[in-house]
Amino acid sequence: MAAELSKSIRVVVLEKSEQANCSNKFWLTSKEALDANAEFRHCVDSHWNEMDFVAFDRSRFTTRGNYVLWDTKALEQHLIDAIAANGSAVLHGRRFYSYQVEENEIHAFANREKFTSDLLIDCMGFSSPLVSSSNAVSVLGYHHLYGKTMQLQKRIAPVAVDNVIVSGSPSYLEIFPKRDGSANVVLITSAKQAHTSETLKNDFEFIVNESHYADFFSKHENSQPLLGVVPIGVVKRRALDRVLFYGEAGQSHPAGSCTCLNRLLLGYKRAAANVLRCISDGTLGGRDLAETVPRMSRFAERFHQNLFRQFSTLTSHQGTSFIELMHCLDQKSLDDLIFGEIRPSHFVQIDNFRKIIKAKNTMWIRPLLRTMFS
Ligand SMILES: Cc1cc2nc3c(=O)[nH]c(=O)nc-3n(C[C@H](O)[C@H](O)[C@H](O)COP(=O)(O)OP(=O)(O)OC[C@H]3O[C@@H](n4cnc5c(N)ncnc54)[C@H](O)[C@@H]3O)c2cc1C
């Protein structure tokens, strides 16, 4: 968003870390997100045609689509360079801590400095003090991710979800192989609280060092850590006067799958054009800004929130039904589910429906009913 805006106006990006901070994450998107941004092609790590979803009893489903794993550092550096080349700035070591709205401007306070602008865009992710202080999101819970980039000893197919350890509140292993022979490996779980539990770290170490997965990974002391928290909530306010919530701060991600970058890459050009129009028209009230960012459909947003509610209470045994459900769906429906494009029409596709009825699968009913009637 900052790189796009900096083509037309001066932008200042404030980052609390001393250096670029995305290397503890990785990003998988659809091929469409790359097609919409061909200028980022050199920032792609790998293209895949499949991903495994595995239940505790080793039943599995393999999706066959077009997936893109981005090179996090390359994409981040490309955007930082673009911002600088356009005459704008990324300032590290600046922690935003408060702000003040005036009639014609907004002041942001970060460390000892004051920055004055037309607009403040909050991209502070799960820890945004602005989102929490303005009650902009009613939080349902958090996805916690903990893992490492690990050297592979042998080839492995991409794993989107594997419930390795049978449990009443399961965690899911994700393995995204990279072209340099390493892999991003994280364990994911959902929780009501924002702090990551020790159990997640211990279970991760057990899985990669002691379980049947241990044969795939070299033991390496200096592996790059991968970790983070993704907030899941119901948005109450998408913007305040002269403040726009964007990215995870604005709940741009589908709650069940957290594929935030996919949505950002597909929507940021339109969002930036809308923001520029608001700036030039001087329409920077909360209501005007709330309409600037392309959103998931209301149905997709609510269905994903209800999927998150369902996943948060699902035991390993109940999780097998989800794998069974995947066997009943066509590839397009699955990709639309993963990337937040799910629509009511997906539920009335005859072929899918026939298979679901035959399998007597009821996994989808609760989230659908909640989406439609609550
Ligand atoms: C391990 C991991 C794997 C993931 N995998 C995927 C994936 O495959 N696909 C996908 O689409 N998404 C994935 N995600 C989700 C990912 O978080 C989002 O895609 C994306 O990074 C969200 O971007 P954002 O800019 O909204 O927030 P963030 O990336 O969280 O960025 C927020 C930034 O704000 C800074 N900040 C916070 N508070 C302040 C402050 N007070 N002052 C100044 N700066 C501040 C932070 O330091 C940080 O740099 C993953 C996340 C993790 C942790």
The ligand as an ORCA input file, in Angstrom:
! r2SCAN-3c Opt
* xyz 0 1
  C       4.712    -17.701     10.559
  C       3.610    -17.051      9.771
  C       3.202    -17.597      8.552
  C       2.205    -16.985      7.792
  N       1.844    -17.542      6.590
  C       0.997    -16.862      5.793
  C       0.694    -17.320      4.461
  O       1.161    -18.378      4.040
  N      -0.110    -16.545      3.659
  C      -0.644    -15.384      4.104
  O      -1.310    -14.677      3.334
  N      -0.434    -14.961      5.370
  C       0.370    -15.662      6.218
  N       0.615    -15.211      7.479
  C      -0.127    -14.059      7.969
  C       0.700    -12.764      7.817
  O       0.835    -12.267      9.110
  C       0.011    -11.788      6.930
  O      -0.073    -12.314      5.645
  C       0.699    -10.408      6.748
  O       2.023    -10.401      7.203
  C      -0.069     -9.345      7.501
  O       0.523     -8.093      7.208
  P       0.257     -6.824      8.089
  O       1.123     -5.774      7.481
  O      -1.196     -6.559      8.214
  O       0.774     -7.171      9.562
  P       2.197     -7.604     10.050
  O       2.915     -8.403      9.011
  O       2.001     -8.209     11.405
  O       2.996     -6.235     10.221
  C       2.762     -5.350     11.294
  C       3.999     -4.498     11.455
  O       3.684     -3.427     12.337
  C       4.770     -3.260     13.221
  N       4.236     -2.630     14.429
  C       3.393     -3.169     15.351
  N       3.118     -2.272     16.311
  C       3.782     -1.134     15.980
  C       3.885      0.154     16.583
  N       3.245      0.448     17.716
  N       4.649      1.102     15.964
  C       5.318      0.818     14.791
  N       5.274     -0.379     14.192
  C       4.507     -1.350     14.767
  C       5.289     -4.675     13.464
  O       6.618     -4.657     13.956
  C       5.158     -5.273     12.077
  O       6.314     -5.068     11.289
  C       1.584    -15.815      8.273
  C       1.966    -15.296      9.518
  C       2.950    -15.899     10.259
  C       3.337    -15.313     11.582
*
